[in-house]
């Protein structure tokens, strides 16, 4: 989740600066989701239900893929 300061910074940004901040903050947000899944999987007995395990696994894979894509977009700037 973005801080109020980060939201204000994003709101006030324009053009290429907005794009860069948006990507940086989305990477931060997606990284938080990956950390949450890793934390879940670190507990014995967690995510034992098939649906929960599948959802968490999908989130982990999808978010990592999106992070890599956004990082590539930043690197190409």
N, CA, C and O atoms as a GROMACS GRO file, in nm:
protein
  308
    1UNK      N    1   0.085  -0.118   0.000
    1UNK     CA    2   0.000   0.000   0.000
    1UNK      C    3   0.089   0.124   0.000
    1UNK      O    4   0.190   0.129   0.070
    2UNK      N    5   0.050   0.221  -0.078
    2UNK     CA    6   0.127   0.344  -0.084
    2UNK      C    7   0.095   0.434   0.034
    2UNK      O    8  -0.017   0.435   0.086
    3UNK      N    9   0.196   0.509   0.074
    3UNK     CA   10   0.175   0.608   0.179
    3UNK      C   11   0.099   0.727   0.121
    3UNK      O   12   0.090   0.741  -0.001
    4UNK      N   13   0.047   0.811   0.206
    4UNK     CA   14  -0.021   0.932   0.159
    4UNK      C   15   0.076   1.020   0.081
    4UNK      O   16   0.039   1.084  -0.017
    5UNK      N   17   0.201   1.024   0.126
    5UNK     CA   18   0.303   1.103   0.058
    5UNK      C   19   0.328   1.050  -0.084
    5UNK      O   20   0.339   1.127  -0.179
    6UNK      N   21   0.336   0.918  -0.096
    6UNK     CA   22   0.358   0.858  -0.228
    6UNK      C   23   0.238   0.882  -0.320
    6UNK      O   24   0.255   0.911  -0.438
    7UNK      N   25   0.118   0.872  -0.266
    7UNK     CA   26  -0.002   0.898  -0.346
    7UNK      C   27  -0.004   1.042  -0.395
    7UNK      O   28  -0.040   1.069  -0.510
    8UNK      N   29   0.034   1.136  -0.307
    8UNK     CA   30   0.039   1.277  -0.346
    8UNK      C   31   0.145   1.299  -0.453
    8UNK      O   32   0.124   1.374  -0.548
    9UNK      N   33   0.260   1.233  -0.437
    9UNK     CA   34   0.367   1.246  -0.535
    9UNK      C   35   0.320   1.194  -0.672
    9UNK      O   36   0.346   1.256  -0.775
   10UNK      N   37   0.251   1.084  -0.672
   10UNK     CA   38   0.199   1.026  -0.796
   10UNK      C   39   0.092   1.117  -0.857
   10UNK      O   40   0.090   1.139  -0.978
   11UNK      N   41   0.005   1.170  -0.773
   11UNK     CA   42  -0.101   1.259  -0.820
   11UNK      C   43  -0.044   1.383  -0.889
   11UNK      O   44  -0.097   1.430  -0.989
   12UNK      N   45   0.066   1.435  -0.834
   12UNK     CA   46   0.124   1.558  -0.886
   12UNK      C   47   0.218   1.537  -1.004
   12UNK      O   48   0.254   1.633  -1.073
   13UNK      N   49   0.259   1.415  -1.028
   13UNK     CA   50   0.354   1.386  -1.135
   13UNK      C   51   0.284   1.388  -1.271
   13UNK      O   52   0.164   1.363  -1.281
   14UNK      N   53   0.363   1.418  -1.373
   14UNK     CA   54   0.310   1.419  -1.509
   14UNK      C   55   0.411   1.357  -1.604
   14UNK      O   56   0.530   1.350  -1.575
   15UNK      N   57   0.360   1.312  -1.717
   15UNK     CA   58   0.447   1.262  -1.824
   15UNK      C   59   0.536   1.147  -1.781
   15UNK      O   60   0.492   1.056  -1.710
   16UNK      N   61   0.662   1.151  -1.825
   16UNK     CA   62   0.755   1.041  -1.795
   16UNK      C   63   0.777   1.018  -1.645
   16UNK      O   64   0.798   0.904  -1.603
   17UNK      N   65   0.772   1.126  -1.566
   17UNK     CA   66   0.789   1.109  -1.422
   17UNK      C   67   0.674   1.028  -1.364
   17UNK      O   68   0.695   0.941  -1.279
   18UNK      N   69   0.552   1.054  -1.410
   18UNK     CA   70   0.437   0.976  -1.364
   18UNK      C   71   0.457   0.828  -1.398
   18UNK      O   72   0.438   0.741  -1.313
   19UNK      N   73   0.496   0.802  -1.522
   19UNK     CA   74   0.516   0.663  -1.566
   19UNK      C   75   0.619   0.592  -1.479
   19UNK      O   76   0.598   0.479  -1.437
   20UNK      N   77   0.730   0.661  -1.452
   20UNK     CA   78   0.836   0.601  -1.370
   20UNK      C   79   0.789   0.574  -1.228
   20UNK      O   80   0.811   0.465  -1.174
   21UNK      N   81   0.724   0.672  -1.168
   21UNK     CA   82   0.673   0.653  -1.031
   21UNK      C   83   0.569   0.542  -1.027
   21UNK      O   84   0.570   0.459  -0.935
   22UNK      N   85   0.479   0.540  -1.125
   22UNK     CA   86   0.376   0.437  -1.129
   22UNK      C   87   0.439   0.298  -1.132
   22UNK      O   88   0.398   0.210  -1.056
   23UNK      N   89   0.537   0.279  -1.218
   23UNK     CA   90   0.604   0.149  -1.228
   23UNK      C   91   0.676   0.115  -1.098
   23UNK      O   92   0.667   0.002  -1.050
   24UNK      N   93   0.748   0.211  -1.041
   24UNK     CA   94   0.819   0.186  -0.915
   24UNK      C   95   0.723   0.147  -0.804
   24UNK      O   96   0.750   0.054  -0.727
   25UNK      N   97   0.611   0.218  -0.795
   25UNK     CA   98   0.516   0.189  -0.688
   25UNK      C   99   0.440   0.059  -0.712
   25UNK      O  100   0.405  -0.011  -0.616
   26UNK      N  101   0.415   0.025  -0.837
   26UNK     CA  102   0.351  -0.103  -0.866
   26UNK      C  103   0.445  -0.219  -0.835
   26UNK      O  104   0.402  -0.323  -0.787
   27UNK      N  105   0.574  -0.201  -0.863
   27UNK     CA  106   0.672  -0.304  -0.826
   27UNK      C  107   0.671  -0.322  -0.675
   27UNK      O  108   0.673  -0.435  -0.626
   28UNK      N  109   0.670  -0.212  -0.602
   28UNK     CA  110   0.664  -0.217  -0.455
   28UNK      C  111   0.539  -0.292  -0.410
   28UNK      O  112   0.547  -0.378  -0.322
   29UNK      N  113   0.426  -0.260  -0.469
   29UNK     CA  114   0.299  -0.323  -0.433
   29UNK      C  115   0.301  -0.474  -0.463
   29UNK      O  116   0.261  -0.555  -0.379
   30UNK      N  117   0.347  -0.510  -0.581
   30UNK     CA  118   0.353  -0.650  -0.620
   30UNK      C  119   0.453  -0.728  -0.534
   30UNK      O  120   0.429  -0.844  -0.500
   31UNK      N  121   0.563  -0.665  -0.499
   31UNK     CA  122   0.662  -0.729  -0.412
   31UNK      C  123   0.598  -0.762  -0.277
   31UNK      O  124   0.627  -0.866  -0.218
   32UNK      N  125   0.514  -0.673  -0.229
   32UNK     CA  126   0.443  -0.698  -0.104
   32UNK      C  127   0.356  -0.823  -0.113
   32UNK      O  128   0.348  -0.900  -0.017
   33UNK      N  129   0.292  -0.844  -0.226
   33UNK     CA  130   0.210  -0.964  -0.244
   33UNK      C  131   0.296  -1.090  -0.244
   33UNK      O  132   0.257  -1.191  -0.185
   34UNK      N  133   0.411  -1.084  -0.310
   34UNK     CA  134   0.502  -1.200  -0.312
   34UNK      C  135   0.551  -1.231  -0.171
   34UNK      O  136   0.557  -1.348  -0.132
   35UNK      N  137   0.585  -1.130  -0.095
   35UNK     CA  138   0.630  -1.150   0.043
   35UNK      C  139   0.520  -1.214   0.126
   35UNK      O  140   0.546  -1.302   0.208
   36UNK      N  141   0.396  -1.170   0.106
   36UNK     CA  142   0.285  -1.228   0.182
   36UNK      C  143   0.268  -1.376   0.151
   36UNK      O  144   0.245  -1.456   0.242
   37UNK      N  145   0.280  -1.414   0.024
   37UNK     CA  146   0.268  -1.555  -0.014
   37UNK      C  147   0.384  -1.635   0.045
   37UNK      O  148   0.364  -1.744   0.098
   38UNK      N  149   0.505  -1.581   0.037
   38UNK     CA  150   0.620  -1.651   0.094
   38UNK      C  151   0.603  -1.670   0.244
   38UNK      O  152   0.638  -1.775   0.299
   39UNK      N  153   0.549  -1.569   0.310
   39UNK     CA  154   0.523  -1.578   0.454
   39UNK      C  155   0.419  -1.687   0.482
   39UNK      O  156   0.434  -1.767   0.574
   40UNK      N  157   0.314  -1.690   0.402
   40UNK     CA  158   0.211  -1.793   0.416
   40UNK      C  159   0.271  -1.932   0.404
   40UNK      O  160   0.245  -2.019   0.488
   41UNK      N  161   0.352  -1.953   0.299
   41UNK     CA  162   0.410  -2.085   0.276
   41UNK      C  163   0.516  -2.122   0.379
   41UNK      O  164   0.556  -2.239   0.387
   42UNK      N  165   0.562  -2.027   0.458
   42UNK     CA  166   0.665  -2.058   0.558
   42UNK      C  167   0.606  -2.124   0.683
   42UNK      O  168   0.681  -2.177   0.766
   43UNK      N  169   0.475  -2.122   0.697
   43UNK     CA  170   0.410  -2.180   0.814
   43UNK      C  171   0.364  -2.322   0.784
   43UNK      O  172   0.296  -2.347   0.684
   44UNK      N  173   0.401  -2.415   0.870
   44UNK     CA  174   0.354  -2.552   0.856
   44UNK      C  175   0.202  -2.555   0.866
   44UNK      O  176   0.144  -2.494   0.956
   45UNK      N  177   0.140  -2.624   0.776
   45UNK     CA  178  -0.005  -2.640   0.779
   45UNK      C  179  -0.081  -2.528   0.711
   45UNK      O  180  -0.204  -2.534   0.702
   46UNK      N  181  -0.012  -2.426   0.662
   46UNK     CA  182  -0.081  -2.315   0.596
   46UNK      C  183  -0.110  -2.352   0.450
   46UNK      O  184  -0.039  -2.432   0.390
   47UNK      N  185  -0.214  -2.294   0.397
   47UNK     CA  186  -0.254  -2.312   0.257
   47UNK      C  187  -0.272  -2.460   0.222
   47UNK      O  188  -0.227  -2.505   0.116
   48UNK      N  189  -0.338  -2.534   0.310
   48UNK     CA  190  -0.360  -2.676   0.286
   48UNK      C  191  -0.477  -2.701   0.192
   48UNK      O  192  -0.481  -2.802   0.123
   49UNK      N  193  -0.572  -2.609   0.190
   49UNK     CA  194  -0.684  -2.624   0.098
   49UNK      C  195  -0.637  -2.606  -0.045
   49UNK      O  196  -0.553  -2.521  -0.074
   50UNK      N  197  -0.691  -2.686  -0.135
   50UNK     CA  198  -0.649  -2.682  -0.275
   50UNK      C  199  -0.671  -2.543  -0.334
   50UNK      O  200  -0.582  -2.491  -0.402
   51UNK      N  201  -0.785  -2.484  -0.309
   51UNK     CA  202  -0.815  -2.352  -0.366
   51UNK      C  203  -0.721  -2.245  -0.312
   51UNK      O  204  -0.673  -2.160  -0.386
   52UNK      N  205  -0.695  -2.250  -0.182
   52UNK     CA  206  -0.605  -2.152  -0.121
   52UNK      C  207  -0.463  -2.168  -0.173
   52UNK      O  208  -0.397  -2.069  -0.205
   53UNK      N  209  -0.417  -2.291  -0.182
   53UNK     CA  210  -0.282  -2.317  -0.232
   53UNK      C  211  -0.269  -2.270  -0.377
   53UNK      O  212  -0.170  -2.207  -0.413
   54UNK      N  213  -0.368  -2.301  -0.459
   54UNK     CA  214  -0.364  -2.262  -0.600
   54UNK      C  215  -0.365  -2.110  -0.613
   54UNK      O  216  -0.287  -2.054  -0.691
   55UNK      N  217  -0.451  -2.044  -0.539
   55UNK     CA  218  -0.458  -1.898  -0.546
   55UNK      C  219  -0.324  -1.836  -0.505
   55UNK      O  220  -0.272  -1.750  -0.576
   56UNK      N  221  -0.269  -1.881  -0.393
   56UNK     CA  222  -0.142  -1.826  -0.346
   56UNK      C  223  -0.029  -1.853  -0.446
   56UNK      O  224   0.054  -1.766  -0.472
   57UNK      N  225  -0.026  -1.972  -0.500
   57UNK     CA  226   0.077  -2.007  -0.599
   57UNK      C  227   0.063  -1.922  -0.725
   57UNK      O  228   0.162  -1.873  -0.779
   58UNK      N  229  -0.060  -1.905  -0.770
   58UNK     CA  230  -0.084  -1.822  -0.889
   58UNK      C  231  -0.043  -1.677  -0.864
   58UNK      O  232   0.019  -1.614  -0.950
   59UNK      N  233  -0.076  -1.626  -0.747
   59UNK     CA  234  -0.037  -1.489  -0.713
   59UNK      C  235   0.114  -1.475  -0.716
   59UNK      O  236   0.167  -1.380  -0.772
   60UNK      N  237   0.183  -1.571  -0.656
   60UNK     CA  238   0.329  -1.565  -0.650
   60UNK      C  239   0.389  -1.563  -0.791
   60UNK      O  240   0.476  -1.480  -0.820
   61UNK      N  241   0.345  -1.651  -0.877
   61UNK     CA  242   0.399  -1.660  -1.014
   61UNK      C  243   0.361  -1.535  -1.094
   61UNK      O  244   0.446  -1.475  -1.159
   62UNK      N  245   0.234  -1.498  -1.089
   62UNK     CA  246   0.187  -1.384  -1.168
   62UNK      C  247   0.254  -1.254  -1.126
   62UNK      O  248   0.297  -1.175  -1.210
   63UNK      N  249   0.264  -1.233  -0.996
   63UNK     CA  250   0.324  -1.108  -0.948
   63UNK      C  251   0.472  -1.100  -0.983
   63UNK      O  252   0.522  -0.994  -1.019
   64UNK      N  253   0.542  -1.212  -0.972
   64UNK     CA  254   0.685  -1.212  -1.011
   64UNK      C  255   0.701  -1.183  -1.159
   64UNK      O  256   0.793  -1.110  -1.199
   65UNK      N  257   0.613  -1.238  -1.241
   65UNK     CA  258   0.618  -1.212  -1.385
   65UNK      C  259   0.593  -1.065  -1.414
   65UNK      O  260   0.662  -1.004  -1.495
   66UNK      N  261   0.494  -1.008  -1.347
   66UNK     CA  262   0.463  -0.867  -1.368
   66UNK      C  263   0.574  -0.777  -1.316
   66UNK      O  264   0.604  -0.674  -1.378
   67UNK      N  265   0.636  -0.813  -1.205
   67UNK     CA  266   0.749  -0.736  -1.153
   67UNK      C  267   0.862  -0.734  -1.256
   67UNK      O  268   0.919  -0.629  -1.283
   68UNK      N  269   0.892  -0.849  -1.312
   68UNK     CA  270   1.000  -0.857  -1.413
   68UNK      C  271   0.966  -0.770  -1.534
   68UNK      O  272   1.053  -0.701  -1.587
   69UNK      N  273   0.842  -0.774  -1.577
   69UNK     CA  274   0.801  -0.693  -1.692
   69UNK      C  275   0.812  -0.544  -1.661
   69UNK      O  276   0.862  -0.467  -1.743
   70UNK      N  277   0.766  -0.503  -1.544
   70UNK     CA  278   0.773  -0.361  -1.508
   70UNK      C  279   0.918  -0.316  -1.489
   70UNK      O  280   0.953  -0.204  -1.525
   71UNK      N  281   1.001  -0.403  -1.433
   71UNK     CA  282   1.142  -0.370  -1.417
   71UNK      C  283   1.208  -0.352  -1.553
   71UNK      O  284   1.290  -0.262  -1.572
   72UNK      N  285   1.172  -0.437  -1.647
   72UNK     CA  286   1.224  -0.424  -1.783
   72UNK      C  287   1.181  -0.291  -1.844
   72UNK      O  288   1.259  -0.223  -1.911
   73UNK      N  289   1.056  -0.254  -1.822
   73UNK     CA  290   1.007  -0.126  -1.874
   73UNK      C  291   1.086  -0.010  -1.815
   73UNK      O  292   1.119   0.085  -1.886
   74UNK      N  293   1.116  -0.016  -1.686
   74UNK     CA  294   1.196   0.089  -1.622
   74UNK      C  295   1.337   0.092  -1.680
   74UNK      O  296   1.392   0.199  -1.706
   75UNK      N  297   1.395  -0.025  -1.700
   75UNK     CA  298   1.532  -0.034  -1.752
   75UNK      C  299   1.542   0.020  -1.894
   75UNK      O  300   1.648   0.067  -1.935
   76UNK      N  301   1.434   0.012  -1.970
   76UNK     CA  302   1.434   0.058  -2.108
   76UNK      C  303   1.413   0.209  -2.119
   76UNK      O  304   1.422   0.264  -2.229
   77UNK      N  305   1.387   0.274  -2.010
   77UNK     CA  306   1.362   0.419  -2.011
   77UNK      C  307   1.489   0.497  -2.026
   77UNK      O  308   1.486   0.620  -2.029
   0.00000   0.00000   0.00000
